[in-house]
């Protein structure tokens, strides 16, 4: 298990993490970050999918306890067309899964440009993923083509 402060992430640290994760099977890596953290982009570009709010003790405890568990972890994938669709549609269910130590992934198919500025929608999606301790995958399908 590896917990990393997002403020420490830069290209060199990301390279070291990539080498370590390539050589250690099953190593879980999480970044402690808030929605505005500079290191968040490095984490996402390095493929670090677990992002935990450092002020959320329950999320940190869930990460640690599920890492220590010998039982296989359940994986949950929620898919939405636009940013906030998943959170509005099944956010409470996802939080329940998180509290049970399940790995959460949220796939948002578009950037939601019709619903507001793309960058604002992206930041909101990242903030929600951090809150849920979920991996965020964002597609770039044209908003009105889904």
N, CA, C and O of each residue as an XYZ file, in Angstrom:
584
protein
N       0.851     -1.167      0.000
C       0.000      0.000      0.000
C       0.900      1.234      0.000
O       1.919      1.284      0.689
N       0.494      2.229     -0.793
C       1.241      3.476     -0.844
C       0.249      4.635     -0.848
O      -0.621      4.705     -1.716
N       0.375      5.539      0.117
C      -0.415      6.769      0.173
C       0.528      7.924     -0.116
O       1.584      8.035      0.506
N       0.154      8.782     -1.051
C       1.038      9.860     -1.480
C       0.316     11.194     -1.361
O      -0.835     11.326     -1.775
N       0.995     12.172     -0.796
C       0.468     13.537     -0.728
C       0.573     14.145     -2.122
O       1.653     14.156     -2.712
N      -0.532     14.649     -2.649
C      -0.536     15.186     -4.009
C       0.419     16.356     -4.184
O       0.904     16.593     -5.291
N       0.697     17.089     -3.120
C       1.613     18.228     -3.227
C       3.044     17.785     -3.511
O       3.869     18.595     -3.935
N       3.345     16.513     -3.282
C       4.692     16.006     -3.527
C       4.865     15.461     -4.936
O       5.981     15.160     -5.358
N       3.775     15.336     -5.653
C       3.843     14.727     -6.978
C       4.397     15.689     -8.019
O       3.964     16.835     -8.132
N       5.344     15.200     -8.754
C       5.842     15.878     -9.943
C       6.237     14.780    -10.918
O       6.059     13.601    -10.613
N       6.759     15.130    -12.062
C       7.069     14.132    -13.087
C       8.069     13.093    -12.587
O       7.938     11.911    -12.903
N       9.058     13.515    -11.816
C      10.063     12.582    -11.315
C       9.452     11.582    -10.333
O       9.717     10.383    -10.428
N       8.645     12.059     -9.401
C       8.011     11.175     -8.420
C       7.060     10.208     -9.116
O       7.000      9.031     -8.760
N       6.318     10.696    -10.105
C       5.409      9.830    -10.852
C       6.195      8.715    -11.538
O       5.739      7.572    -11.576
N       7.364      9.033    -12.076
C       8.207      8.014    -12.698
C       8.650      6.948    -11.713
O       8.647      5.760    -12.036
N       9.029      7.363    -10.522
C       9.439      6.415     -9.479
C       8.263      5.516     -9.100
O       8.415      4.301     -8.976
N       7.098      6.121     -8.919
C       5.902      5.343     -8.562
C       5.594      4.321     -9.653
O       5.256      3.176     -9.354
N       5.710      4.730    -10.915
C       5.436      3.813    -12.025
C       6.385      2.622    -11.992
O       5.962      1.490    -12.227
N       7.656      2.860    -11.705
C       8.623      1.758    -11.632
C       8.304      0.823    -10.469
O       8.409     -0.396    -10.602
N       7.919      1.389     -9.335
C       7.594      0.562     -8.169
C       6.355     -0.279     -8.440
O       6.350     -1.480     -8.173
N       5.304      0.341     -8.969
C       4.068     -0.410     -9.204
C       4.256     -1.485    -10.275
O       3.579     -2.513    -10.247
N       5.163     -1.253    -11.208
C       5.431     -2.260    -12.232
C       6.140     -3.476    -11.648
O       6.023     -4.580    -12.180
N       6.866     -3.278    -10.566
C       7.631     -4.387     -9.999
C       6.978     -5.040     -8.785
O       7.452     -6.080     -8.326
N       5.914     -4.465     -8.257
C       5.250     -5.028     -7.070
C       3.811     -5.374     -7.435
O       2.971     -4.488     -7.594
N       3.532     -6.673     -7.568
C       2.175     -7.111     -7.911
C       1.192     -6.751     -6.813
O       1.465     -6.941     -5.628
N       0.042     -6.229     -7.224
C      -1.035     -5.960     -6.286
C      -0.847     -4.739     -5.408
O      -1.626     -4.524     -4.479
N       0.173     -3.932     -5.684
C       0.397     -2.732     -4.869
C      -0.698     -1.709     -5.149
O      -0.922     -1.324     -6.296
N      -1.373     -1.277     -4.096
C      -2.396     -0.235     -4.232
C      -1.758      1.110     -3.932
O      -1.067      1.277     -2.926
N      -1.998      2.057     -4.813
C      -1.460      3.403     -4.662
C      -2.629      4.375     -4.646
O      -3.503      4.323     -5.512
N      -2.641      5.259     -3.661
C      -3.682      6.284     -3.580
C      -3.021      7.632     -3.360
O      -1.993      7.744     -2.693
N      -3.636      8.646     -3.935
C      -3.168     10.014     -3.758
C      -4.116     10.717     -2.800
O      -5.336     10.655     -2.952
N      -3.538     11.385     -1.816
C      -4.318     12.209     -0.896
C      -4.415     13.590     -1.524
O      -3.421     14.313     -1.597
N      -5.612     13.961     -1.978
C      -5.754     15.219     -2.714
C      -7.133     15.809     -2.516
O      -8.110     15.088     -2.314
N      -7.203     17.135     -2.576
C      -8.502     17.791     -2.633
C      -8.737     18.204     -4.083
O      -7.835     18.080     -4.912
N      -9.922     18.688     -4.397
C     -10.297     18.951     -5.792
C      -9.384     19.964     -6.474
O      -9.264     19.942     -7.699
N      -8.738     20.850     -5.723
C      -7.900     21.856     -6.338
C      -6.419     21.523     -6.309
O      -5.596     22.377     -6.639
N      -6.063     20.325     -5.931
C      -4.655     19.975     -5.745
C      -3.900     19.963     -7.070
O      -4.369     19.410     -8.064
N      -2.711     20.590     -7.064
C      -1.861     20.643     -8.254
C      -1.412     19.245     -8.669
O      -1.333     18.942     -9.859
N      -1.123     18.410     -7.703
C      -0.608     17.077     -8.005
C      -1.630     16.131     -8.592
O      -1.279     15.050     -9.066
N      -2.896     16.526     -8.568
C      -3.948     15.652     -9.068
C      -3.730     15.302    -10.531
O      -3.941     14.156    -10.927
N      -3.316     16.257    -11.333
C      -3.124     15.965    -12.760
C      -1.988     14.972    -12.972
O      -2.050     14.140    -13.877
N      -0.941     15.057    -12.134
C       0.141     14.086    -12.233
C      -0.363     12.694    -11.865
O      -0.006     11.708    -12.510
N      -1.190     12.620    -10.831
C      -1.719     11.325    -10.397
C      -2.538     10.685    -11.510
O      -2.355      9.510    -11.826
N      -3.440     11.459    -12.100
C      -4.288     10.921    -13.154
C      -3.468     10.537    -14.379
O      -3.734      9.509    -15.002
N      -2.478     11.348    -14.730
C      -1.655     11.029    -15.895
C      -0.793      9.799    -15.655
O      -0.407      9.117    -16.604
N      -0.489      9.511    -14.393
C       0.312      8.335    -14.061
C      -0.541      7.087    -13.915
O      -0.020      5.998    -13.672
N      -1.849      7.242    -14.062
C      -2.722      6.088    -13.931
C      -3.049      5.718    -12.501
O      -3.527      4.614    -12.240
N      -2.798      6.627    -11.569
C      -3.161      6.375    -10.176
C      -4.642      6.700    -10.050
O      -5.034      7.867    -10.073
N      -5.452      5.673     -9.917
C      -6.892      5.851     -9.959
C      -7.557      6.083     -8.622
O      -8.720      6.485     -8.574
N      -6.852      5.841     -7.541
C      -7.467      6.021     -6.231
C      -7.056      7.377     -5.676
O      -5.878      7.641     -5.435
N      -8.041      8.216     -5.484
C      -7.808      9.563     -4.973
C      -8.666      9.721     -3.737
O      -9.884      9.543     -3.787
N      -8.031     10.054     -2.633
C      -8.719     10.107     -1.348
C      -8.606     11.505     -0.767
O      -7.537     12.114     -0.782
N      -9.715     12.002     -0.258
C      -9.733     13.292      0.433
C      -8.995     13.121      1.757
O      -9.408     12.304      2.581
N      -7.910     13.872      1.984
C      -7.130     13.688      3.213
C      -7.879     14.087      4.476
O      -7.449     13.748      5.579
N      -8.989     14.798      4.336
C      -9.769     15.176      5.518
C     -10.868     14.165      5.830
O     -11.596     14.322      6.810
N     -10.993     13.127      4.999
C     -12.039     12.119      5.180
C     -11.435     10.863      5.812
O     -10.950      9.971      5.116
N     -11.477     10.815      7.136
C     -10.872      9.700      7.871
C     -11.503      8.366      7.492
O     -10.812      7.347      7.457
N     -12.800      8.354      7.208
C     -13.469      7.099      6.850
C     -12.943      6.541      5.527
O     -12.772      5.330      5.389
N     -12.689      7.415      4.563
C     -12.154      6.959      3.278
C     -10.753      6.390      3.441
O     -10.415      5.367      2.846
N      -9.948      7.054      4.242
C      -8.591      6.557      4.481
C      -8.653      5.213      5.189
O      -7.935      4.282      4.825
N      -9.511      5.108      6.201
C      -9.651      3.848      6.939
C     -10.139      2.732      6.019
O      -9.666      1.599      6.115
N     -11.083      3.045      5.125
C     -11.588      2.032      4.193
C     -10.483      1.572      3.247
O     -10.372      0.383      2.949
N      -9.670      2.510      2.778
C      -8.549      2.160      1.900
C      -7.585      1.228      2.617
O      -7.179      0.203      2.068
N      -7.222      1.579      3.831
C      -6.267      0.773      4.593
C      -6.858     -0.597      4.915
O      -6.188     -1.616      4.745
N      -8.104     -0.628      5.376
C      -8.686     -1.912      5.783
C      -8.896     -2.845      4.596
O      -8.713     -4.055      4.731
N      -9.277     -2.311      3.439
C      -9.466     -3.189      2.285
C      -8.137     -3.613      1.685
O      -8.055     -4.657      1.038
N      -7.113     -2.828      1.888
C      -5.791     -3.227      1.422
C      -5.272     -4.377      2.263
O      -4.619     -5.284      1.749
N      -5.560     -4.341      3.546
C      -5.082     -5.370      4.466
C      -5.870     -6.662      4.342
O      -5.400     -7.715      4.774
N      -7.038     -6.601      3.771
C      -7.915     -7.763      3.689
C      -7.397     -8.770      2.676
O      -6.908     -8.405      1.607
N      -7.511    -10.037      3.031
C      -7.115    -11.098      2.111
C      -8.236    -11.411      1.120
O      -7.997    -12.046      0.093
N      -9.450    -10.970      1.423
C     -10.589    -11.249      0.555
C     -10.497    -10.402     -0.716
O     -10.053     -9.255     -0.668
N     -10.916    -10.966     -1.851
C     -10.909    -10.161     -3.073
C     -11.884     -8.995     -2.956
O     -12.956     -9.121     -2.365
N     -11.498     -7.878     -3.519
C     -12.305     -6.669     -3.433
C     -13.315     -6.634     -4.585
O     -12.985     -6.937     -5.731
N     -14.533     -6.263     -4.255
C     -15.558     -6.077     -5.276
C     -15.241     -4.811     -6.065
O     -14.682     -3.853     -5.530
N     -15.605     -4.823     -7.340
C     -15.423     -3.653     -8.191
C     -16.794     -3.194     -8.661
O     -17.629     -4.006     -9.059
N     -17.018     -1.892     -8.612
C     -18.297     -1.314     -9.020
C     -18.017     -0.258    -10.087
O     -17.203      0.642     -9.879
N     -18.693     -0.373    -11.229
C     -18.563      0.600    -12.308
C     -19.907      1.280    -12.512
O     -20.914      0.614    -12.755
N     -19.925      2.603    -12.413
C     -21.129      3.391    -12.672
C     -20.869      4.240    -13.911
O     -19.836      4.901    -14.013
N     -21.809      4.220    -14.849
C     -21.637      4.925    -16.118
C     -22.719      5.991    -16.259
O     -23.903      5.725    -16.050
N     -22.293      7.194    -16.614
C     -23.227      8.292    -16.840
C     -22.887      9.017    -18.124
O     -21.737      9.011    -18.562
N     -23.879      9.637    -18.726
C     -23.661     10.372    -19.967
C     -22.920     11.681    -19.724
O     -22.064     12.071    -20.519
N     -23.247     12.362    -18.625
C     -22.710     13.699    -18.357
C     -22.157     13.769    -16.942
O     -22.538     12.965    -16.091
N     -21.263     14.722    -16.676
C     -20.812     14.931    -15.299
C     -22.027     15.156    -14.403
O     -22.941     15.891    -14.776
N     -22.045     14.565    -13.286
C     -23.045     14.591    -12.210
C     -24.209     13.630    -12.410
O     -25.014     13.468    -11.494
N     -24.335     12.978    -13.582
C     -25.416     12.003    -13.772
C     -25.288     10.841    -12.789
O     -26.265     10.453    -12.149
N     -24.093     10.296    -12.672
C     -23.868      9.163    -11.772
C     -24.096      9.579    -10.328
O     -24.757      8.871     -9.568
N     -23.548     10.728     -9.950
C     -23.655     11.172     -8.559
C     -25.109     11.395     -8.163
O     -25.519     11.020     -7.064
N     -25.889     12.002     -9.051
C     -27.302     12.243     -8.763
C     -28.082     10.927     -8.800
O     -28.937     10.686     -7.947
N     -27.791     10.083     -9.780
C     -28.559      8.863     -9.966
C     -28.294      7.765     -8.959
O     -29.219      7.064     -8.550
N     -27.047      7.602     -8.552
C     -26.747      6.484     -7.651
C     -25.636      6.804     -6.656
O     -24.949      5.898     -6.185
N     -25.453      8.075     -6.333
C     -24.394      8.476     -5.410
C     -24.467      7.793     -4.060
O     -23.442      7.352     -3.541
N     -25.657      7.694     -3.478
C     -25.790      7.069     -2.154
C     -25.418      5.591     -2.206
O     -24.785      5.073     -1.286
N     -25.807      4.922     -3.273
C     -25.453      3.507     -3.426
C     -23.944      3.350     -3.556
O     -23.359      2.436     -2.974
N     -23.316      4.237     -4.315
C     -21.861      4.174     -4.461
C     -21.163      4.415     -3.129
O     -20.170      3.755     -2.824
N     -21.668      5.349     -2.336
C     -21.070      5.594     -1.019
C     -21.203      4.369     -0.128
O     -20.297      4.069      0.650
N     -22.313      3.664     -0.233
C     -22.489      2.437      0.545
C     -21.446      1.399      0.117
O     -20.849      0.727      0.959
N     -21.234      1.274     -1.188
C     -20.200      0.357     -1.680
C     -18.820      0.779     -1.172
O     -18.031     -0.060     -0.737
N     -18.535      2.070     -1.230
C     -17.245      2.561     -0.732
C     -17.057      2.186      0.732
O     -15.984      1.732      1.130
N     -18.105      2.377      1.530
C     -18.018      2.070      2.956
C     -17.799      0.582      3.212
O     -17.305      0.198      4.272
N     -18.167     -0.254      2.240
C     -17.926     -1.692      2.344
C     -16.548     -2.064      1.798
O     -16.177     -3.237      1.772
N     -15.795     -1.052      1.362
C     -14.440     -1.292      0.881
C     -14.350     -1.691     -0.575
O     -13.308     -2.180     -1.011
N     -15.408     -1.499     -1.339
C     -15.385     -1.868     -2.747
C     -14.672     -0.798     -3.575
O     -14.708      0.389     -3.248
N     -14.039     -1.236     -4.630
C     -13.347     -0.344     -5.563
C     -14.400      0.301     -6.457
O     -15.187     -0.406     -7.087
N     -14.428      1.627     -6.522
C     -15.411      2.350     -7.325
C     -14.757      2.983     -8.540
O     -13.683      3.578     -8.451
N     -15.421      2.846     -9.671
C     -15.019      3.546    -10.886
C     -16.244      4.256    -11.443
O     -17.334      3.687    -11.496
N     -16.055      5.500    -11.855
C     -17.123      6.282    -12.471
C     -16.669      6.625    -13.888
O     -15.629      7.253    -14.084
N     -17.459      6.207    -14.866
C     -17.188      6.528    -16.262
C     -18.208      7.562    -16.713
O     -19.408      7.290    -16.747
N     -17.726      8.745    -17.058
C     -18.573      9.817    -17.569
C     -18.247      9.958    -19.051
O     -17.103     10.233    -19.414
N     -19.242      9.771    -19.901
C     -18.995      9.672    -21.337
C     -18.678     10.993    -22.013
O     -17.970     11.008    -23.021
N     -19.186     12.117    -21.483
C     -18.918     13.418    -22.107
C     -18.391     14.392    -21.059
O     -18.419     14.119    -19.859
N     -17.913     15.526    -21.542
C     -17.410     16.564    -20.633
C     -18.523     17.504    -20.188
O     -18.290     18.379    -19.354
N     -19.728     17.339    -20.728
C     -20.873     18.127    -20.286
C     -20.829     19.585    -20.685
O     -21.294     20.443    -19.935
N     -20.276     19.886    -21.858
C     -20.090     21.278    -22.275
C     -21.403     22.041    -22.407
O     -21.421     23.257    -22.214
N     -22.495     21.366    -22.728
C     -23.776     22.053    -22.875
C     -24.290     22.518    -21.517
O     -25.024     23.504    -21.442
N     -23.916     21.825    -20.443
C     -24.384     22.165    -19.098
C     -23.556     23.216    -18.391
O     -23.823     23.517    -17.228
N     -22.569     23.780    -19.047
C     -21.715     24.792    -18.434
C     -20.299     24.658    -18.955
O     -20.015     23.770    -19.758
N     -19.404     25.532    -18.508
C     -18.017     25.468    -18.973
C     -17.389     24.095    -18.697
O     -17.497     23.563    -17.592
N     -16.738     23.537    -19.711
C     -16.146     22.195    -19.608
C     -15.216     22.067    -18.418
O     -15.256     21.066    -17.702
N     -14.381     23.068    -18.200
C     -13.412     22.985    -17.099
C     -14.124     22.948    -15.749
O     -13.700     22.225    -14.847
N     -15.194     23.713    -15.603
C     -15.968     23.681    -14.355
C     -16.582     22.306    -14.149
O     -16.545     21.767    -13.043
N     -17.143     21.741    -15.199
C     -17.769     20.418    -15.094
C     -16.725     19.360    -14.756
O     -16.992     18.446    -13.976
N     -15.532     19.484    -15.346
C     -14.454     18.528    -15.064
C     -14.039     18.620    -13.605
O     -13.881     17.599    -12.935
N     -13.862     19.843    -13.109
C     -13.475     20.035    -11.702
C     -14.528     19.461    -10.762
O     -14.194     18.838     -9.755
N     -15.791     19.672    -11.091
C     -16.874     19.128    -10.264
C     -16.829     17.599    -10.255
O     -17.030     16.976     -9.212
N     -16.566     16.999    -11.412
C     -16.493     15.536    -11.495
C     -15.321     15.007    -10.677
O     -15.443     13.987     -9.999
N     -14.188     15.698    -10.741
C     -13.024     15.290     -9.947
C     -13.338     15.409     -8.465
O     -13.011     14.515     -7.685
N     -13.970     16.508     -8.072
C     -14.337     16.690     -6.670
C     -15.259     15.592     -6.173
O     -15.093     15.093     -5.059
N     -16.234     15.212     -6.997
C     -17.154     14.136     -6.613
C     -16.416     12.807     -6.502
O     -16.671     12.033     -5.580
N     -15.504     12.537     -7.435
C     -14.736     11.289     -7.385
C     -13.880     11.229     -6.127
O     -13.776     10.183     -5.488
N     -13.274     12.347     -5.779
C     -12.469     12.393     -4.559
C     -13.347     12.113     -3.352
O     -12.972     11.332     -2.478
N     -14.505     12.740     -3.298
C     -15.419     12.552     -2.173
C     -15.827     11.091     -2.032
O     -15.960     10.585     -0.918
N     -16.025     10.414     -3.162
C     -16.443      9.012     -3.126
C     -15.265      8.046     -3.098
O     -15.468      6.834     -3.023
N     -14.033      8.562     -3.158
C     -12.839      7.714     -3.275
C     -12.955      6.812     -4.501
O     -12.671      5.616     -4.431
N     -13.369      7.388     -5.610
C     -13.601      6.623     -6.833
C     -12.589      6.986     -7.904
O     -12.079      8.106     -7.954
N     -12.314      6.013     -8.757
C     -11.537      6.258     -9.961
C     -12.458      6.989    -10.933
O     -13.608      6.589    -11.109
N     -11.973      8.040    -11.558
C     -12.778      8.795    -12.517
C     -12.210      8.607    -13.914
O     -11.027      8.848    -14.155
N     -13.061      8.176    -14.824
C     -12.703      8.030    -16.227
C     -13.637      8.945    -17.005
O     -14.857      8.794    -16.938
N     -13.070      9.892    -17.743
C     -13.907     10.840    -18.486
C     -13.679     10.681    -19.980
O     -12.558     10.794    -20.476
N     -14.777     10.415    -20.684
C     -14.729     10.360    -22.131
C     -14.869     11.758    -22.705
O     -14.991     12.734    -21.965
N     -14.852     11.849    -24.016
C     -14.987     13.155    -24.656
C     -15.950     13.069    -25.838
O     -15.724     13.676    -26.885
N     -17.026     12.304    -25.653
C     -18.056     12.223    -26.683
C     -18.790     13.562    -26.705
O     -19.056     14.143    -25.652
N     -19.114     14.044    -27.884
C     -19.837     15.311    -27.998
C     -21.103     15.237    -27.164
O     -21.876     14.283    -27.263
N     -21.304     16.251    -26.346
C     -22.382     16.264    -25.350
C     -23.751     15.949    -25.941
O     -24.535     15.231    -25.320
N     -24.048     16.461    -27.104
C     -25.379     16.267    -27.688
C     -25.460     15.033    -28.586
O     -26.472     14.831    -29.258
N     -24.421     14.210    -28.609
C     -24.380     13.026    -29.480
C     -24.577     11.714    -28.719
O     -24.461     10.637    -29.305
N     -24.869     11.794    -27.443
C     -24.998     10.568    -26.641
C     -26.436     10.094    -26.659
O     -26.758      9.077    -26.045
